[in-house]
């Protein structure tokens, strides 16, 4: 396994754990910290590496709290966690797939390309990817090559994990695209120098 694949596998594992934790808290609204562990055990019970998954879950929970997706509150001597506004947006992104991508004030001059090669027996997934990319504002460059000017790596990682497409979908950051004038016009970006 190459280094990129290894990094991607770790990222997808992390994303799946984040998704599970946020999904549990989103479904419950406010949940006692002690109650999170049994819910996650049920999610990971089929894994032969349960102890490792539980460690990862606690680690990811701490990370989600640190990054502002969740907050810890004390009520009647017990700790409870709930989603913050940022966490609720992330939960909506995971479950609905319709949350708009964030656009920075200034474009960094790099294009984000998503290319995919989905086997024919999974053509329903291919259609799902195309409709999601269209809804998000991507432009079709060629049949399975889509372009967007802003950072959307987190969303693409979630999409890949959710649809279980892994290496069939590649996220590329490019400095230039030949004949990009129509793209710049579509996204209201400045002309090339």
PyMOL commands that set and color helices and strands:
alter all, ss='L'
color gray80, all
select helices_A, chain A and resi 3-28+33-44+50-66+85-96+120-136+153-163+166-168+181-186
alter helices_A, ss='H'
color red, helices_A
select strands_A, chain A and resi 30-32+70-75+78-83+111-116+139-142+145-148+169-174
alter strands_A, ss='S'
color yellow, strands_A
deselect
rebuild
show_as cartoon
